[in-house]
């Protein structure tokens, strides 16, 4: 009997001990070892969500806000938790056909059945609200408040800023390891593309408790493990939005481009390519007709003519020829060349416009734009020497700049002519290079960079839009990684001679009617032949003020005629606004403004002149 009671007490004690150990272990797991079991818990009841950072804003040179963000409402689906029977309900709430929802669901499942995919973006607030009110009926559906780009000034600057759109499947495959997901937005062109990594920032993470239907219940551990997003850097540009807006208005009805640079550091003050597009249209859903126009129109509004259109430079090339001729010693500051009205090469006469000019030195040859003078300079040089100097001025090579879309242009050498004309070529093929015609193409950006180097006496700066990147939260400032400026090895006195010739153009030559009131400048008009018998291209380069240049400009207006007629007044008005803060209201300036606004480019039929010239 005693043995039985002892055994019973021992048995009860063992049971009590075991129960005590289990209670203690449970308390240990729940109260002191939460972190140890958090990972396993998350896999079953916690959903990880990305939290998108604010994309960096963009400001002009005076601190004026150009671009920031507006709320954008998106729906996400996790296919594993979404019941296909709810497709009609979701389609009705979104006011789209059932097939659209089914197709988006299939795409999401192909990406990942267990991860949320953004399947509907940029929803109107009313639609978004209607769906959110019914989320309790839609297991597997969640929402995200994202952002879309918002533009604040009359200046579009579409080809400079670029645009942001939803990432494509091909891009997603390449960038999956960089944290991108289906439905994310990414920079597609211009600065938005070039500075994508800096602008985007770093996504954060939020953990939510969910039930067995995939519906969120509350933040996991009250958000203690959430990781906040890191905003992108703001871009501060050298662009002046007022100058940009004026330049764009002057190009209404025209095709072409204008580039304005600060010749002292290479900052881009204005960059216009026309026809252009409204970047805000591309920041959200776009109707098929608009997209068709943007991608298939012969006007090519998405094409950046400022950096990609290749046209012959025409007479804007003559200051370059003068510099090379002086440096190579084939002419001097005092030597003269006689112009009888043309240059006779064998039995062929290459005519000089304006008739016979008589004996000219280099300054007067620039003022009068004498073809005969520069035909003679070209005949005293060779194409390889020309190519070498052209490359030093940035022609025929890509520019180191923060716009990736570039055309290096074409500057021929003997190897090019051997390939192009395998049966042989003579001076008759190359003489026109002396006046910026023939087998050569340049871009407006290259012309602007070249005239900036003339303005500052021989320094070739890398053109750039971004002055600095500033982090809005930390204040950290980053500078663009630019290569050092290059010195062009031409004697300073030769640059001064050419500058004097360009000043004469503005005082007593083809540019005199566009001289800025009270501000001396240097310039050169150009009229370049267009292929297919079409109307000539109008070109103009200038810098101002003459003694201490602050702006250098190149303007191209396709199929618009003489350089002095259309391109020159555009450049003059741009420079005046930048230098003085306004355009004078004198009768002469009002007439010039009205004249520019009346001008139009010759209509296009088949393919664009820019394309043909580039080939």
Secondary structure, DSSP 4 states (H G I P E B T S, - for coil): -HHHHHHHHHHHHHHHHHHHHHHHHHHIIIII-TGGGHHHHHHHHEEEEEEPPPPPPEE-TTS-EEEEEEEEEEEEE-GGG--GGGHHHHHHHHTS-HHHHHHHHHHHHHH-SSS-EEEEEEE-HHHHHHHHHTGGG-TTEEEEEEEEEEE-SS---HHHH--EEEPPHHHHHHHGGGT--TT-EEE-SHHHHHTHHHHH-B-EEEEEEE-TTS-EEEEGGGGTT-B--BPPEEEEES--HHHHHHHHHHTTT--EEEEEE-TTT-BEEEEEEES---HHHHTS---HHHHHHHHH-TT-TTS-HHHH--B--GGGGHHHHHHHHHHHTSS-SS--EEESSEEEETTEEEE-TTS--EEE-HHHHHHHT-HHHHHHHHHHS-HHHHHHHHHHTTTTS---SS-------EE--HHHHHHHTTT---HHHHGGGGGT-SSEEB-HHHHHHHHHHHHHTSEEPPPBSEEEEEETTT--EE----PPPEE--S-HHHHHHHHHHHHHHHHHSTTGGGPPTT--EEEEEEEE--GGGPPPEEEEEEEESSSS--EEEEEEETT---TTTTHHHHHHHHHHHHHHSS---SHHHHHHHHHHHH--PPPP-SS-HHHHHH-
